[in-house]
Amino acid sequence: MKLGIKKSKFAEVGNIKIPAIFYNRYKTGDSKIDGMFGNGILPGCAFTVTAQAGTGKTTMMLQICEALEKNGLRAGYASGEEDVTQLAFTCQRLNIKKVRVANETDVDELALAMEDLNILVIDSFQALSVNKDVHGNMNTRAKEEYITSTLIGKAKQTECAIFFIMHLTKDGKLKGSTLVPHSVDVNLQLLHDAEQSEQARIISFYKNRFGATKDFPADMTANGLIFSDSSYVAPPKVSKQDKRKAEILKMDPPNITQKRVASVLNVSSSVAYVVLKELETEGKLKKFGRGSTAVFKKVRG
């Protein structure tokens, strides 16, 4: 059973009372940010935020916290990664003035702070600590379970939404176990869309218990992220086979042969035959002759 879920007896779903909190949202007042979170952030919701180093996850979370503060909510950013003076310097560049920042990693202290906050960002989960004098020595698994159950449980109790910034390995995999992403309500990732431009980013919601799983475009500038008000639709990818077909159809006379295709595309004779056969089936080439010496001609039309 998932951490924080209480045991219950079977009941008709129509008779289960839905808490009013499910219909409330913490709003930033920025339609572009609120739209990403399904018209605002659900109180008590737990998130993970992942991104490769330098992509902009700190910038994004500070901007979201500032927007919430400007809209009358209380947002805290607890860092075990950067000194508060470093954060203040970053905030100065981004024109962020209201976010509450602290260098605090103790889980019990952070749980206490949540009683006075609407949003808490933890940077990072891997930097969190447990007081050994209070809880004794915990192995890695026990520590992870305690941190997760304590902070997510406190989020539900206080209606303080919590964001865990998570570290990734160099090959893009999550550091540590999958306990946290499985326990939270929403997983989102900030991606560098290098195919579009150096500044392009994609904010990808790939797990969302209370909303849609969508991608949203943004651009990184010297003054922070510029968010879009619409979801991102990736351009259709061209398969390797389609690229091969396009190359064949670009070939100039003399006539197309299996041997020539294999040479031009740098593929085996059997692969060349398969591509030619598909083009013939599609009515784009017409075959003359048999076997490996057959000639294929483009069909005009």
Secondary structure as the mmCIF struct_conf table of DSSP 4:
data_model
#
loop_
_struct_conf.conf_type_id
_struct_conf.id
_struct_conf.beg_label_comp_id
_struct_conf.beg_label_asym_id
_struct_conf.beg_label_seq_id
_struct_conf.end_label_comp_id
_struct_conf.end_label_asym_id
_struct_conf.end_label_seq_id
TURN_TY1_P TURN_TY1_P1 LEU A 3 GLY A 4
HELX_LH_PP_P HELX_LH_PP_P1 ILE A 5 LYS A 7
HELX_RH_3T_P HELX_RH_3T_P1 VAL A 13 ASN A 15
BEND BEND1 ILE A 16 ILE A 16
HELX_LH_PP_P HELX_LH_PP_P2 LYS A 17 PRO A 19
HELX_RH_3T_P HELX_RH_3T_P2 ALA A 20 TYR A 23
STRN STRN1 TYR A 26 TYR A 26
BEND BEND2 GLY A 29 GLY A 29
HELX_RH_AL_P HELX_RH_AL_P1 SER A 31 MET A 36
TURN_TY1_P TURN_TY1_P2 PHE A 37 GLY A 38
BEND BEND3 ASN A 39 GLY A 40
STRN STRN2 ILE A 41 ILE A 41
HELX_LH_PP_P HELX_LH_PP_P3 LEU A 42 LEU A 42
TURN_TY1_P TURN_TY1_P3 PRO A 43 GLY A 44
STRN STRN3 ALA A 46 THR A 50
TURN_TY1_P TURN_TY1_P4 ALA A 53 GLY A 54
BEND BEND4 THR A 55 GLY A 56
HELX_RH_AL_P HELX_RH_AL_P2 LYS A 57 LYS A 70
TURN_TY1_P TURN_TY1_P5 ASN A 71 GLY A 72
STRN STRN4 ALA A 75 SER A 79
BEND BEND5 GLY A 80 GLU A 82
HELX_RH_AL_P HELX_RH_AL_P3 VAL A 84 LEU A 94
TURN_TY1_P TURN_TY1_P6 ASN A 95 ASN A 95
BEND BEND6 LYS A 98 LYS A 98
STRN STRN5 ARG A 100 ALA A 102
STRN STRN6 ASP A 106 ASP A 106
HELX_RH_AL_P HELX_RH_AL_P4 VAL A 107 ALA A 113
HELX_RH_3T_P HELX_RH_3T_P3 MET A 114 ASP A 116
BEND BEND7 ASN A 118 ASN A 118
STRN STRN7 ILE A 119 ASP A 123
HELX_RH_3T_P HELX_RH_3T_P4 PHE A 125 ALA A 127
STRN STRN8 SER A 129 SER A 129
HELX_RH_AL_P HELX_RH_AL_P5 LYS A 132 HIS A 135
HELX_RH_AL_P HELX_RH_AL_P6 THR A 140 THR A 158
TURN_TY1_P TURN_TY1_P7 GLU A 159 GLU A 159
STRN STRN9 ALA A 161 MET A 166
STRN STRN10 LEU A 168 LEU A 168
TURN_TY1_P TURN_TY1_P8 LYS A 170 ASP A 171
BEND BEND8 GLY A 172 GLY A 172
HELX_LH_PP_P HELX_LH_PP_P4 LYS A 173 LYS A 173
STRN STRN11 LEU A 174 LEU A 174
BEND BEND9 LYS A 175 GLY A 176
BEND BEND10 THR A 178 THR A 178
HELX_RH_AL_P HELX_RH_AL_P7 LEU A 179 SER A 183
BEND BEND11 VAL A 184 ASP A 185
STRN STRN12 VAL A 186 HIS A 192
TURN_TY1_P TURN_TY1_P9 ALA A 194 GLN A 196
BEND BEND12 GLU A 198 GLN A 199
STRN STRN13 ALA A 200 ASN A 208
TURN_TY1_P TURN_TY1_P10 ARG A 209 PHE A 210
BEND BEND13 GLY A 211 GLY A 211
STRN STRN14 ASP A 215 THR A 221
TURN_TY1_P TURN_TY1_P11 ALA A 222 ASN A 223
STRN STRN15 GLY A 224 PHE A 227
BEND BEND14 ASP A 229 SER A 230
HELX_LH_PP_P HELX_LH_PP_P5 ALA A 234 SER A 239
HELX_RH_AL_P HELX_RH_AL_P8 LYS A 240 LEU A 249
TURN_TY1_P TURN_TY1_P12 LYS A 250 LYS A 250
HELX_LH_PP_P HELX_LH_PP_P6 MET A 251 ASP A 252
BEND BEND15 PRO A 253 PRO A 254
STRN STRN16 ILE A 256 THR A 257
HELX_RH_AL_P HELX_RH_AL_P9 GLN A 258 LEU A 265
TURN_TY1_P TURN_TY1_P13 ASN A 266 ASN A 266
HELX_RH_AL_P HELX_RH_AL_P10 SER A 269 THR A 281
TURN_TY1_P TURN_TY1_P14 GLU A 282 GLY A 283
BEND BEND16 LYS A 284 LYS A 284
STRN STRN17 LEU A 285 PHE A 288
BEND BEND17 GLY A 289 ARG A 290
HELX_RH_3T_P HELX_RH_3T_P5 GLY A 291 THR A 293
STRN STRN18 VAL A 295 LYS A 298
HELX_LH_PP_P HELX_LH_PP_P7 VAL A 299 ARG A 300
#
